């Protein structure tokens, strides 16, 4: 018996169909059935590992160890090694925390919203987008421990019964973050796992050894019956509907951490929608980056097609314009406000010690996206890869420009003369977070299919000729 996704329309196994190893290894693989081509390509990405993969794995592992070493040193010596001081208690840690929370919205956008509106082009994208969601949230959760400074006392913030009758302060933004992120993290893992169950069954039936046992445990005795498919689709849709308001609330809560304070430049009512737009923006830019990397490394050109890239690029541009509009609204509300302190912070951003980074944020976040409007560039792999990296760099700068300039130009003049520049150990921990995130993705791509086989199979044959014509025209 073949894999459980033997029929592209139902996913029920075909009796008597040949196994992959029994098929003739001919040069023209396009003559094989669609489900065989998809299965061969995805299983090959799981089982065959080249030198480039191990080189990238070693690099990311080294960066992660460097970041963990910086955190261990800070743990022993205190937050002073990161160049923290009394007025500047939030800096790169909180900025990077917001960045990773924003990155997590990529999976929610493509998997949940586009699934509900029946956007078929999401099928090859949503698996690695959902993986980005889970690992981004995991990385962001680590920064809560790093930022607190006394991680051994973090259990005080957990609401559990104890003999001291101590309960967390629900007025603390840290408690809001912990509850929201934990709920979103667990829901995202459930969402990712449910969508992988049919693919785990395919891997179970086409692997041997420890992999077969590993996938058999995850597949939950999936056989592809009509009842299983009905329950699967209903459950997946239900979790998707639950995740959309949850994702919006998570980043709105992160924005409220700033909006409820009295700091100049933070006490702004437009922060929740502004943060949500920025989260979707950075998530879509990261999807473009990973789309191009997977397309090149695993040879997924037949599934990660240029028409799908063009749709993703156009969606990213639309969100970029929403973010730019909300940015202009914030600048205008501060500039025309009678409150002089936020205006002083805005002027300090544009002309002070952070001016170069602030203008780089404006350029990468609001000017570079216009490159996405050039039709021939929308399907140019080198151009889109470069643009996506610039967009993500701009969105990280945007988070930093929210946090540090306000603390460097507070209400009190005595804070203005302080050295606000981050220390080496702060930069090391931030770099380690990127190494940790990339390392988790590398491990994920060798254990879980990075492209959903049961979703891609139905779209391969009807769209194959159209995609080929589009790529030739591009």
Buried (B, 14 or more C-beta within 10 A) or exposed (E): EBBBBBBBEBBBBBEEBEEEEEEEEEEEEEEBBBBBBBBBBBBEBBEEEEEEBEEBBEEBBEBBBBBBBBBEBBBEEEBEBBBBBEBBEBBBBBBBBBBBBBBBBBBBBBBBBBBEEEBEBBBBBBBBBBBBBBBBBBBBBBBBBBBBBEBEEEEEBEEEEEEEEEEBEEEEBBBBBBBBBEEBBEBBBBBBBBBBBBBBBBBBBBBEEEBBEBBBEBBEEBEBEEEBBEEBEEBBEEBBEBBBEBBBBBBBBBBBBBBEEEBBBBBBEBBBBBBBBBBBBBBBBBBBBBBBBBBEBBEBBBBBBBBBBBBBBEBBBBBBBBBBEBBEBBEEEBEEEEEEBBBBBBBBBBEBBBBEBBEBBBEBBBEBBEBBEEEEBBBBBEBBBBBBBBBBBBBBBBBBBBBBBBBBBBEEEEBBEBEBEBBEBBBBBBBBBBBBBBBBBBEBBBEBBBBBBBBBBBBBEEBBEEBBEBEEEB
